[in-house]
Amino acid sequence: MKALASDYDGTLLFNEKFKEGDLKKIKEFQKAGNLFGLCSGRPFKGIYEFCKPYIDFDFYILCTGALVLNKEREVIYKSTISKHLLHEFYDRYQKDYDIFIQANMQIYTFLKEDLGSMVRQVITSLDEVEGDIYGLSMNAKTDENAKKVCLDIEEHFPELTAHQNKEYIDITEKGCSKGLGILKLKELMHLEEVAGIGDSYNDIPMLETVDHSFTFPTSPESLTSIVDDVVDSVEEALDILMKE
């Protein structure tokens, strides 16, 4: 049995659509007894309903590794951020950036505008956020500014880790990453080998941790230089795994 953990935005989902070739190959891969799952910065409700008609995932690594679910969507691992830290974070950044809170399997935000397939709960107060807080995310507008904001976050919040995803930033509890999510998945689901595919900076911990790594020719050089194979699609990556 083989397993592939796939990033979501820019790897599996493009402009709110999946590639037909990817969908067909995923079903073929699973039919052969293999596992296909997600390794994403998004929370569960940010993807599940949209993906449900197309893909039946065998596992979910969500919120940049802070939450791992099995096929039955049961929590098998979680890493959380305290409400106290949430309030401190908002006090520092809310004036300049739109912040999204990943908690209780969904996204909470003050932003009212349409976010496409990203299902979210619009709030007027942080007190409306319920359940465990797995992560935060924010749009820093540019790649260069995101780098600066990541450094600022790690300087002022040593309890957190900032993961850059081009102009976006995902924030988790210190030490949490997609790489940790892969390790927890392997341990708790008793998997000997897991492959991974991703396209951006926050995928680097995953790509450095998996047993077989993939990225695209259009990905940053920091990814193309460390992976085992550069491919044009998830379909091609699955093809390689099935032939091994």
HELIX and SHEET records of a PDB file:
HELIX    1   1 GLU A   20  LYS A   31  1                                  12    
HELIX    2   2 PHE A   44  GLY A   46  5                                   3    
HELIX    3   3 TYR A   48  CYS A   51  1                                   4    
HELIX    4   4 CYS A   63  GLY A   65  5                                   3    
HELIX    5   5 LYS A   83  TYR A   93  1                                  11    
HELIX    6   6 LEU A  126  GLU A  128  5                                   3    
HELIX    7   7 ASP A  143  HIS A  156  1                                  14    
HELIX    8   8 LYS A  178  LEU A  188  1                                  11    
HELIX    9   9 TYR A  201  ASP A  203  5                                   3    
HELIX   10  10 ILE A  204  THR A  209  1                                   6    
HELIX   11  11 GLU A  221  THR A  224  1                                   4    
HELIX   12  12 VAL A  234  LYS A  243  1                                  10    
SHEET    1   A 8 VAL A  75  LYS A  78  0                                        
SHEET    2   A 8 LEU A  67  ASN A  70 -1                                        
SHEET    3   A 8 PHE A  59  LEU A  62 -1                                        
SHEET    4   A 8 LEU A  35  CYS A  39  1                                        
SHEET    5   A 8 ALA A   3  SER A   6  1                                        
SHEET    6   A 8 ALA A 195  ILE A 197  1                                        
SHEET    7   A 8 HIS A 212  THR A 215  1                                        
SHEET    8   A 8 ASP A 229  VAL A 230  1                                        
SHEET    1   B 2 LEU A  13  PHE A  14  0                                        
SHEET    2   B 2 LYS A  17  PHE A  18 -1                                        
SHEET    1   C 6 GLN A 121  VAL A 122  0                                        
SHEET    2   C 6 GLN A 106  THR A 109  1                                        
SHEET    3   C 6 ILE A  99  ALA A 103 -1                                        
SHEET    4   C 6 ILE A 133  ASN A 139 -1                                        
SHEET    5   C 6 TYR A 168  GLU A 173 -1                                        
SHEET    6   C 6 LEU A 160  ASN A 165 -1                                        
END                                                                             
